[in-house]
Amino acid sequence: MPAERLSMRNLRELLRLRHAAGLSQHVIARSLGLAQGTISKYLGRARQAGLAWPLPPELDDDDRLEAHLFPPPPDLPPELRPKPDWAEVHRELRRPDVTLTLLWEEYKAREPDGFSYSWFCDLYKDWVGRLKPTLRQVHVAGEKLFVDYAGRTMEVIDGPTGEVRATQIFVAVLGASNYTYAEATFTQSLPDWIGSHVRAFGYFGGSARQTVSDT
């Protein structure tokens, strides 16, 4: 069943909060009582339709606004629709914070007659499936625990002082189940590295036969 569409009243408020008030997607989601994914989806649709805030006078009617935001799909057979450069899409996905949703929005902005998002994802999955196959690893339960620091850091704010500090993200994953433990520390120094392992073993209730690190 397709997801219920956001009311145009809520959409107007979403655009106002984003473009006039400059609020983040997270704050807007809390204000409107919506999922952050819904906020991102509708901002993407509005961006694709060239809508910001204030809305143009000709879109003061809800039906006109909805039609502008959800235009009927182009009546084109698949073979005539513009195809993305899948190799470029594949390369872009390696960059931090780049997602298929973002790449599809950029593609649709360039090619309004292009594929829908779900079709775009399916075609990309098929393209990736034709790449050189990789060896599938089979893990035995309790055999290996994979540990490493994530490439990206996070920031925490000290409440009393307002100081912003970067934190390192330690991640431990059991190979067979993908059961995951993660925590933040201020450094990757040996005491933090050892302490993170101790807390991970406590979280899992024991250690695996092997602990495998990329560091």
Buried (B, 14 or more C-beta within 10 A) or exposed (E): EEEEEBEBEBBBBBBBBBBEEEBEBEBBBEBBEBEBEBBBBBBBBBBBBEBEBEBEEEBEEEEBBBEBBEEEEEEEEEEEBEBBEBEEBBEBBEEEEBEBBBBBBBBBBEBEEBBEBEBBBEBBEEBEEEEEEEEEEEBEEBEBBBBBBEEEEEEEEEEEEEEEEEBBBBBBBBBEEEEEBEBBBEEEEEEBBEBBBEBBBEEBEEEBEEBEEEE
